[in-house]
Amino acid sequence: MTTFGRRRFLGLSGVALASALAGCSRTSEKEAVTAAGGGVIRWWDHFQPLKPLYERIFAEYGKTNPGVRVEHQVFNPNEMGQALQLAFKSDQIADVHSIAGLGSSEAALVAGGWFAPLAGQDALRAKLPADSLLEGLHVFDGKLYTFPVFSFRQYATLTWFNRELVEKAGGDPDNGPVTWDAFRSLAARITKDGGGRAYGWIQGLQFTERLQTHVVELAMSAGAPLAMAQGANGMGLVDPRTGEYVYAGDPFVQALEFLLSLVRDKVVFPASTSLDARTARARWATGVAGMFFDGSWNIGVVNGQFKGFVDKVGVGPVPSPDGKPVLYGPPASGQLFVSSKSKQVETASDLLARFTGPEFAKGLATFMDQVPLDLEAVATADVHPTYKRAVELFGKTVRLAPSPIARNPAVAQVMGEMKEPRPTLGEIAQGVLSGQITDIRKALREYTGKLAAERERATRVVSGKGVKVSLDDWKFANWRPGEDYPARMYQRS
């Protein structure tokens, strides 16, 4: 787990630190217990587009549960991990929170005492698809800690584009570029036509974790086969046929070379290295760049914050070498947890139960954020055409990957024991794009070697405690590229 040490604390900007401390401030004892069975529930998440939906649910819950009031704070995902670390250590963490930016697996956080098991377990389980709850992801030692609300069929590297700039540059205003070559040439034409006022591509390159996600998804589009252990950053991605890390292979080298080519072509919005995802999106919406990588939630943010730009937005798939990408997603993980430090676990759990079922799924789709667990909700929801298009693209290109943790929950203990080598994959990507790293394959080979050695060490530590786990748990002999890996396949692997 990343340590929120003194150096990182002092590295917070004044604004970010003030925001974190404001969100961490404790309510008084009088406020905390306002009625029998009620009280103030403090809720932190990073789902900006869903704020109105969440607060509508909070208000409805308050009407049926007099005395319960929810204090809701939405964080920038690039800053949330720091705020959570600070608040957890000072016993000021929210009753319910997401885990963006913590950089640790759910298993490690459970072992670290971050969460409380949900109250009303049987009732919650009855509201969820039976095959959506897995030991090591949502259930630990038989107790339910969280549940999925989003579909695994999604990714964060859709090509969102300004239709006007794309059409002016001779591109397809309906589909955008689908290959790496087309993306690169279109970016060059947009930049040339922009004359210093508009560039081909903008991205929040300061946000290391999101940059790492883009690299992984571009590598998958180039043919990298991946099995995934959730919540473990780069530590969880292996070739399911061999169980080995594949970062030094051609797809990852080619993905970084593709991104580097955009820098060398000078088609990247100049301030991208100082932007995170939100600030990059805000700049993109002003027309300073043609294309922007993001997930399905992008149009929800644009619709909520940049109304004047909505009709200019188009979306296409993640670009790939041949225009026929296949990506893999792990079983859907949980997003929201009740803190172990909460004094109101039963009320918080009851509130979380409102985030299940068809009504929530349809509401989620309407706000055009991440894809709801129930995909059918999207078809009947009142959403922007680009959101439906994004979900259609996910359905065509995303396959369910095997998860080592779903096969053997003890793998989560290994992931919790592991410490990701530095520089991380995201930091390597930043180094490549800044010119500090010139030998891409060497950097990836060194990272892969350190990662493999760390996994072997962690496996020895865990197995030395009498836990049945081995490196073979990462191998799936019956996995087939391009196909889903449903729950029944684990029994035959």
RODOFI-129160 format. One record per residue (C-alpha): x, y, z; residue in three letters. Coordinates in steps of 0.001 Angstrom, whole numbers. Each point is the difference from the previous one (the first is absolute). Example, Ala and Ser with C-alpha at 12.3 -4.5 7.8 and 13.67 -1.06 7.14 Angstrom:
(r (12300,-4500,7800),"ALA")
(r (1370,3440,-660),"SER")
//
This chain:
(r (0,0,0),"MET")
(r (1266,3477,-824),"THR")
(r (1082,1832,3140),"THR")
(r (-1281,3529,447),"PHE")
(r (3252,1281,1402),"GLY")
(r (1216,3418,949),"ARG")
(r (1461,722,-3423),"ARG")
(r (-3232,-770,-1838),"ARG")
(r (-1964,1925,2623),"PHE")
(r (2128,3093,-539),"LEU")
(r (-272,-534,-3754),"GLY")
(r (-3755,580,22),"LEU")
(r (-1030,3303,-1493),"SER")
(r (-1593,2468,2387),"GLY")
(r (-3333,-363,-1741),"VAL")
(r (95,-3809,52),"ALA")
(r (1021,-112,3647),"LEU")
(r (-2679,2479,1013),"ALA")
(r (-2574,-2063,-1857),"SER")
(r (1162,-3211,1644),"ALA")
(r (-84,1482,3489),"LEU")
(r (-3376,1592,-633),"ALA")
(r (-1345,-3370,-1047),"GLY")
(r (1586,-1656,3014),"CYS")
(r (-1462,2331,2577),"SER")
(r (-1989,-1878,2615),"ARG")
(r (-3616,741,734),"THR")
(r (-842,669,3627),"SER")
(r (-1366,-2752,2201),"GLU")
(r (-3328,1835,50),"LYS")
(r (-157,-21,-3793),"GLU")
(r (1131,-3614,-251),"ALA")
(r (-2991,-1336,1891),"VAL")
(r (-3011,2065,-999),"THR")
(r (-2748,-2600,372),"ALA")
(r (-554,-3573,1061),"ALA")
(r (1571,-2190,-2643),"GLY")
(r (1098,3051,-1968),"GLY")
(r (2956,2360,-209),"GLY")
(r (2424,1693,-2369),"VAL")
(r (1562,-2301,-2598),"ILE")
(r (3154,1422,-1529),"ARG")
(r (509,-1268,-3569),"TRP")
(r (3035,551,-2223),"TRP")
(r (359,-1068,-3616),"ASP")
(r (1527,1146,-3290),"HIS")
(r (-3031,-409,-2276),"PHE")
(r (-580,3633,-964),"GLN")
(r (-2561,-730,-2760),"PRO")
(r (-2069,-2068,2448),"LEU")
(r (-220,2648,2699),"LYS")
(r (-3629,954,-812),"PRO")
(r (-1044,-3677,-110),"LEU")
(r (1685,-811,3292),"TYR")
(r (-1432,3047,1731),"GLU")
(r (-3477,-796,-1286),"ARG")
(r (328,-3458,1556),"ILE")
(r (1298,1578,3211),"PHE")
(r (-2985,2363,136),"ALA")
(r (-2473,-2817,-621),"GLU")
(r (1661,-2074,2699),"TYR")
(r (-252,2888,2436),"GLY")
(r (-3746,275,-623),"LYS")
(r (-588,-3647,839),"THR")
(r (2537,44,2855),"ASN")
(r (-652,3203,1966),"PRO")
(r (3087,1388,1677),"GLY")
(r (2486,-1448,-2481),"VAL")
(r (1977,2576,-1948),"ARG")
(r (2838,-667,-2434),"VAL")
(r (2983,2331,-311),"GLU")
(r (1305,-678,-3486),"HIS")
(r (3411,1036,-1317),"GLN")
(r (1294,-730,-3507),"VAL")
(r (3781,-85,-435),"PHE")
(r (2227,341,-3012),"ASN")
(r (1196,-3618,-516),"PRO")
(r (3579,1234,-288),"ASN")
(r (-168,1345,3562),"GLU")
(r (-2389,-2390,1711),"MET")
(r (2561,-2630,995),"GLY")
(r (2002,2586,1913),"GLN")
(r (-3089,1296,1780),"ALA")
(r (-1059,-3543,945),"LEU")
(r (3420,-861,1418),"GLN")
(r (84,3167,2062),"LEU")
(r (-3540,-461,1285),"ALA")
(r (420,-3702,829),"PHE")
(r (3117,630,2058),"LYS")
(r (-1628,2869,1881),"SER")
(r (-3305,-1874,608),"ASP")
(r (-1899,2555,-2089),"GLN")
(r (-965,-2161,-2963),"ILE")
(r (-3526,-37,-1416),"ALA")
(r (-2552,-2692,899),"ASP")
(r (-256,-1056,-3659),"VAL")
(r (2674,575,-2605),"HIS")
(r (1462,-1172,-3286),"SER")
(r (3681,-983,-233),"ILE")
(r (1267,1994,-2986),"ALA")
(r (3683,826,215),"GLY")
(r (888,-2350,2850),"LEU")
(r (1918,-2326,-2328),"GLY")
(r (-780,-3082,2093),"SER")
(r (-2138,-3077,-562),"SER")
(r (-3270,-438,1825),"GLU")
(r (1547,-2993,1777),"ALA")
(r (2913,2082,1283),"ALA")
(r (-2331,2715,1223),"LEU")
(r (-2239,-2533,1741),"VAL")
(r (3067,-1546,1632),"ALA")
(r (1120,3486,1005),"GLY")
(r (-3227,539,1889),"GLY")
(r (-1447,2677,-2256),"TRP")
(r (-3526,-1396,-388),"PHE")
(r (-2866,-1499,1972),"ALA")
(r (-2081,-2921,-1344),"PRO")
(r (-3351,1217,-1285),"LEU")
(r (-3014,-405,2257),"ALA")
(r (-3087,-1793,-1354),"GLY")
(r (2121,-2395,-2067),"GLN")
(r (-2777,-2399,-1020),"ASP")
(r (-2297,2762,-1239),"ALA")
(r (2804,1579,-2013),"LEU")
(r (1051,-3280,-1586),"ARG")
(r (-3599,-655,-1063),"ALA")
(r (-10,3229,-2035),"LYS")
(r (3137,-848,-1993),"LEU")
(r (753,-2548,-2752),"PRO")
(r (1430,-3058,1728),"ALA")
(r (2994,-238,-2345),"ASP")
(r (946,3657,545),"SER")
(r (1309,-571,3554),"LEU")
(r (3385,-1671,264),"LEU")
(r (2161,-959,2955),"GLU")
(r (3122,2153,60),"GLY")
(r (-1712,2871,-1847),"LEU")
(r (-3235,709,1815),"HIS")
(r (-119,-2705,2643),"VAL")
(r (2745,-598,2557),"PHE")
(r (-113,-2920,2433),"ASP")
(r (-3603,-495,-1033),"GLY")
(r (-1032,3581,842),"LYS")
(r (-1264,2493,-2563),"LEU")
(r (1935,3277,-9),"TYR")
(r (-1017,1503,-3325),"THR")
(r (-1803,-760,-3246),"PHE")
(r (279,1022,-3669),"PRO")
(r (-2164,2750,-1416),"VAL")
(r (1817,340,-3333),"PHE")
(r (457,-2413,-2910),"SER")
(r (3372,-1527,-827),"PHE")
(r (-662,733,-3688),"ARG")
(r (1612,3403,-139),"GLN")
(r (3365,1732,-294),"TYR")
(r (1459,3467,457),"ALA")
(r (1684,564,-3390),"THR")
(r (-2891,750,-2314),"LEU")
(r (908,2631,-2581),"THR")
(r (-2168,3023,732),"TRP")
(r (267,2717,-2614),"PHE")
(r (-1122,3449,-1023),"ASN")
(r (-2123,-692,-3084),"ARG")
(r (574,3455,-1469),"GLU")
(r (3797,-190,225),"LEU")
(r (41,-3582,-1299),"VAL")
(r (-2221,795,-2970),"GLU")
(r (1974,3129,-839),"LYS")
(r (3172,-2118,-60),"ALA")
(r (-1564,-2523,-2384),"GLY")
(r (-749,-2678,2598),"GLY")
(r (-3157,-2009,631),"ASP")
(r (-2259,2142,2232),"PRO")
(r (-2155,-2999,905),"ASP")
(r (2539,-2668,891),"ASN")
(r (3328,1770,413),"GLY")
(r (3323,-1776,-656),"PRO")
(r (47,-3722,765),"VAL")
(r (3672,-833,-665),"THR")
(r (3192,1370,1508),"TRP")
(r (1151,1276,-3391),"ASP")
(r (-3327,1746,-617),"ALA")
(r (74,1546,3484),"PHE")
(r (3524,1282,-519),"ARG")
(r (-650,1479,-3453),"SER")
(r (-3305,1570,1069),"LEU")
(r (1690,1536,3043),"ALA")
(r (2630,1506,-2291),"ALA")
(r (-2626,1514,-2309),"ARG")
(r (-2006,1441,2906),"ILE")
(r (3172,1542,1418),"THR")
(r (971,1479,-3354),"LYS")
(r (-3480,1424,-569),"ASP")
(r (-7,1339,3560),"GLY")
(r (2946,2276,-592),"GLY")
(r (947,1,3677),"GLY")
(r (-3597,381,1179),"ARG")
(r (-934,-3703,-101),"ALA")
(r (1991,-3229,237),"TYR")
(r (-700,-3568,-968),"GLY")
(r (-50,-1631,3429),"TRP")
(r (-318,1062,3644),"ILE")
(r (419,-2262,3042),"GLN")
(r (471,273,3743),"GLY")
(r (3553,-1320,-2),"LEU")
(r (566,1093,3590),"GLN")
(r (-2434,-2686,1212),"PHE")
(r (2346,-3005,161),"THR")
(r (-2614,-2669,744),"GLU")
(r (-2255,1038,-2889),"ARG")
(r (2963,224,-2376),"LEU")
(r (916,-3546,1018),"GLN")
(r (-3546,-1105,-818),"THR")
(r (261,1521,-3467),"HIS")
(r (3292,-1800,-625),"VAL")
(r (-1468,-3348,1093),"VAL")
(r (-3096,413,-2168),"GLU")
(r (1985,1113,-3035),"LEU")
(r (2239,-3049,503),"ALA")
(r (-3066,-2252,141),"MET")
(r (-1220,1586,-3221),"SER")
(r (3352,-1058,-1487),"ALA")
(r (-531,-3609,1062),"GLY")
(r (1251,-228,3587),"ALA")
(r (-1945,-2845,1668),"PRO")
(r (-676,749,3626),"LEU")
(r (-1501,-1667,3033),"ALA")
(r (-661,2407,2799),"MET")
(r (67,167,3772),"ALA")
(r (-2071,3012,943),"GLN")
(r (1226,2943,2001),"GLY")
(r (3651,-875,-436),"ALA")
(r (1111,2523,-2634),"ASN")
(r (2628,-1499,-2305),"GLY")
(r (692,-2790,2461),"MET")
(r (-3121,-1901,-1058),"GLY")
(r (413,-262,-3781),"LEU")
(r (1359,-3230,-1470),"VAL")
(r (-337,-2167,-3099),"ASP")
(r (-2609,-2555,1113),"PRO")
(r (1584,-2715,-2146),"ARG")
(r (3331,137,1803),"THR")
(r (-677,1978,3170),"GLY")
(r (2949,2260,-875),"GLU")
(r (181,3778,-164),"TYR")
(r (9,1304,-3556),"VAL")
(r (1076,3627,385),"TYR")
(r (3251,-531,-1894),"ALA")
(r (-1849,-1430,-3010),"GLY")
(r (-631,1735,-3314),"ASP")
(r (-3547,1263,759),"PRO")
(r (1139,2127,2957),"PHE")
(r (3069,1264,-1840),"VAL")
(r (-2172,902,-2991),"GLN")
(r (-2604,1723,2178),"ALA")
(r (2636,2257,1558),"LEU")
(r (1601,632,-3389),"GLU")
(r (-3420,1056,-1333),"PHE")
(r (-480,2510,2829),"LEU")
(r (3576,1226,-389),"LEU")
(r (-595,570,-3720),"SER")
(r (-2745,2476,887),"LEU")
(r (2430,1940,2181),"VAL")
(r (2673,-22,-2684),"ARG")
(r (-2530,1105,-2620),"ASP")
(r (-767,2977,2279),"LYS")
(r (-3734,-655,-193),"VAL")
(r (-504,-122,3789),"VAL")
(r (-1538,2997,1743),"PHE")
(r (3101,1579,1616),"PRO")
(r (-1314,142,3586),"ALA")
(r (-1023,-3676,80),"SER")
(r (2876,-974,2283),"THR")
(r (-1405,2250,2738),"SER")
(r (-3630,-1096,-346),"LEU")
(r (-1996,-2711,1705),"ASP")
(r (-3046,-1675,-1551),"ALA")
(r (-2516,2633,1053),"ARG")
(r (2018,3042,-973),"THR")
(r (914,-1602,-3336),"ALA")
(r (-3676,-634,-725),"ARG")
(r (-900,3566,911),"ALA")
(r (2649,1363,-2362),"ARG")
(r (-1076,-2420,-2756),"TRP")
(r (-3567,1291,287),"ALA")
(r (1220,3513,-871),"THR")
(r (1122,-1193,-3436),"GLY")
(r (3773,56,522),"VAL")
(r (423,-3637,-1105),"ALA")
(r (-1706,-2478,-2261),"GLY")
(r (256,-3311,1857),"MET")
(r (-35,-1202,3591),"PHE")
(r (172,-3486,1544),"PHE")
(r (-2587,-715,2676),"ASP")
(r (-2676,-2440,1148),"GLY")
(r (-3745,-13,-606),"SER")
(r (-452,2508,2848),"TRP")
(r (1553,2734,-2128),"ASN")
(r (-3269,991,-1667),"ILE")
(r (-1726,115,3378),"GLY")
(r (2545,2524,1262),"VAL")
(r (-224,2037,-3198),"VAL")
(r (-3787,-8,151),"ASN")
(r (56,1124,3617),"GLY")
(r (2766,2595,-153),"GLN")
(r (524,1062,-3622),"PHE")
(r (-3473,52,-1556),"LYS")
(r (1073,2171,-2903),"GLY")
(r (2463,-2646,-1135),"PHE")
(r (-2276,-3072,126),"VAL")
(r (-1186,129,-3614),"ASP")
(r (3579,183,-1256),"LYS")
(r (1004,-3292,1664),"VAL")
(r (577,-3284,-1824),"GLY")
(r (1407,-3311,1213),"VAL")
(r (1854,-2941,-1486),"GLY")
(r (1741,-3125,1272),"PRO")
(r (3454,-181,1515),"VAL")
(r (2349,357,-2978),"PRO")
(r (1895,-3155,-904),"SER")
(r (2591,-1025,-2579),"PRO")
(r (-2588,-1732,-2222),"ASP")
(r (-3225,1686,1083),"GLY")
(r (-1326,-3238,1521),"LYS")
(r (737,246,3725),"PRO")
(r (-785,-2691,2551),"VAL")
(r (300,1045,3635),"LEU")
(r (-436,-1979,3188),"TYR")
(r (-1709,1038,3218),"GLY")
(r (186,-1759,3364),"PRO")
(r (-3134,-965,1923),"PRO")
(r (-1670,3187,1200),"ALA")
(r (1392,1167,3329),"SER")
(r (-1713,1892,2798),"GLY")
(r (100,3784,31),"GLN")
(r (-1292,1103,3385),"LEU")
(r (893,-1162,3510),"PHE")
(r (-1095,661,3565),"VAL")
(r (2900,1163,2128),"SER")
(r (1066,-2092,2967),"SER")
(r (113,3271,1924),"LYS")
(r (-3670,756,-652),"SER")
(r (-2305,124,3035),"LYS")
(r (-3030,-636,-2225),"GLN")
(r (745,-3162,-1975),"VAL")
(r (-3627,-1166,-79),"GLU")
(r (-1334,3315,-1330),"THR")
(r (2858,340,-2501),"ALA")
(r (-574,-3562,-1247),"SER")
(r (-3730,583,-325),"ASP")
(r (716,3134,-2020),"LEU")
(r (2414,-1915,-2237),"LEU")
(r (-2749,-2528,-724),"ALA")
(r (-1777,2765,-1952),"ARG")
(r (2807,-295,-2552),"PHE")
(r (-1276,-3347,-1294),"THR")
(r (-2841,-1056,-2261),"GLY")
(r (-1507,1153,-3330),"PRO")
(r (-1070,3451,1166),"GLU")
(r (3527,944,1006),"PHE")
(r (1405,-1523,-3215),"ALA")
(r (-2326,2107,-2164),"LYS")
(r (801,3090,2033),"GLY")
(r (3699,-734,-357),"LEU")
(r (-342,-315,-3764),"ALA")
(r (-1901,3284,-178),"THR")
(r (2920,1823,1563),"PHE")
(r (2333,-1474,-2630),"MET")
(r (2852,-972,2260),"ASP")
(r (1488,-3471,199),"GLN")
(r (-2055,-2816,-1500),"VAL")
(r (-2580,-1490,2392),"PRO")
(r (179,-3649,969),"LEU")
(r (-3346,-479,-1767),"ASP")
(r (828,868,-3630),"LEU")
(r (-3658,-175,-1018),"GLU")
(r (-574,3190,1957),"ALA")
(r (1973,1967,-2602),"VAL")
(r (-2301,-954,-2875),"ALA")
(r (-3053,1590,1643),"THR")
(r (1719,2942,1678),"ALA")
(r (-163,3573,-1240),"ASP")
(r (3683,498,-854),"VAL")
(r (2166,1792,-2539),"HIS")
(r (667,-2031,-3188),"PRO")
(r (3737,-110,754),"THR")
(r (-670,-1798,3283),"TYR")
(r (-2014,-2699,-1739),"LYS")
(r (2720,-173,-2638),"ARG")
(r (2654,-445,2699),"ALA")
(r (-1951,-2865,1609),"VAL")
(r (-458,-1631,-3418),"GLU")
(r (3758,222,-606),"LEU")
(r (675,-1588,3387),"PHE")
(r (-2353,-2860,-827),"GLY")
(r (1810,-668,-3265),"LYS")
(r (3558,239,1257),"THR")
(r (204,-888,3721),"VAL")
(r (264,-3597,1188),"ARG")
(r (-117,-1331,3552),"LEU")
(r (3520,-881,1094),"ALA")
(r (896,-2771,2411),"PRO")
(r (898,1232,3469),"SER")
(r (2602,-1811,2122),"PRO")
(r (-1808,1219,3105),"ILE")
(r (-3312,-1464,-1172),"ALA")
(r (1769,-3330,-511),"ARG")
(r (1812,67,3345),"ASN")
(r (-881,2781,2480),"PRO")
(r (3404,-543,1643),"ALA")
(r (1516,1824,-2986),"VAL")
(r (-1396,3166,1566),"ALA")
(r (2302,-578,2967),"GLN")
(r (2956,-166,-2378),"VAL")
(r (-1107,3211,-1683),"MET")
(r (-357,1612,3415),"GLY")
(r (3522,-1082,944),"GLU")
(r (1522,1311,-3239),"MET")
(r (1541,3438,-312),"LYS")
(r (25,1340,-3528),"GLU")
(r (3511,819,-1247),"PRO")
(r (904,3577,-825),"ARG")
(r (-225,1466,-2455),"PRO")
(r (-3511,-1352,-599),"THR")
(r (-1341,-573,-3484),"LEU")
(r (-1718,3382,101),"GLY")
(r (3209,1688,1105),"GLU")
(r (1901,-1751,-2780),"ILE")
(r (-2560,1359,-2462),"ALA")
(r (512,3509,1362),"GLN")
(r (3752,-457,-305),"GLY")
(r (-303,-1154,-3606),"VAL")
(r (-2229,2918,-990),"LEU")
(r (2243,2536,1745),"SER")
(r (3133,-1389,-1655),"GLY")
(r (1584,-1112,3278),"GLN")
(r (-299,-3659,-1050),"ILE")
(r (1366,-717,-3472),"THR")
(r (257,-3793,-29),"ASP")
(r (-3637,-1082,356),"ILE")
(r (527,-3739,-171),"ARG")
(r (2825,77,2527),"LYS")
(r (-2127,1953,2481),"ALA")
(r (-2905,-2392,-435),"LEU")
(r (2283,-3037,274),"ARG")
(r (1443,1276,3277),"GLU")
(r (-3477,725,1357),"TYR")
(r (-1199,-3462,-1020),"THR")
(r (2983,-1681,1642),"GLY")
(r (-484,1877,3266),"LYS")
(r (-3709,-737,-54),"LEU")
(r (520,-3730,-579),"ALA")
(r (2535,-153,2823),"ALA")
(r (-2344,1852,2337),"GLU")
(r (-2874,-2357,-819),"ARG")
(r (2215,-3003,713),"GLU")
(r (1043,1532,3319),"ARG")
(r (-3574,810,984),"ALA")
(r (-1184,-3471,-956),"THR")
(r (2701,-1574,2179),"ARG")
(r (-988,2200,2923),"VAL")
(r (-3692,-823,-267),"VAL")
(r (457,-3706,-675),"SER")
(r (2476,-118,2900),"GLY")
(r (-2919,853,2276),"LYS")
(r (-1731,-3214,-1003),"GLY")
(r (-2178,1606,-2688),"VAL")
(r (-494,-2085,-3133),"LYS")
(r (1134,2232,-2847),"VAL")
(r (2558,-247,-2801),"SER")
(r (1028,1677,-3237),"LEU")
(r (-2122,-2578,-1827),"ASP")
(r (-3082,1852,1227),"ASP")
(r (710,2635,-2660),"TRP")
(r (-177,-2571,-2834),"LYS")
(r (-3197,-809,-1909),"PHE")
(r (617,-2757,-2505),"ALA")
(r (-3587,99,-1279),"ASN")
(r (-39,3736,-743),"TRP")
(r (-580,931,-3642),"ARG")
(r (888,3444,-1383),"PRO")
(r (-3030,2024,-1035),"GLY")
(r (-2465,-1970,2138),"GLU")
(r (-1686,624,3337),"ASP")
(r (1180,-1984,2997),"TYR")
(r (-3177,-634,2040),"PRO")
(r (-132,-1424,3530),"ALA")
(r (-499,-3599,-1152),"ARG")
(r (3397,58,-1743),"MET")
(r (1857,212,3313),"TYR")
(r (-1141,-3514,833),"GLN")
(r (1612,-1377,-3139),"ARG")
(r (3258,1962,-59),"SER")
//
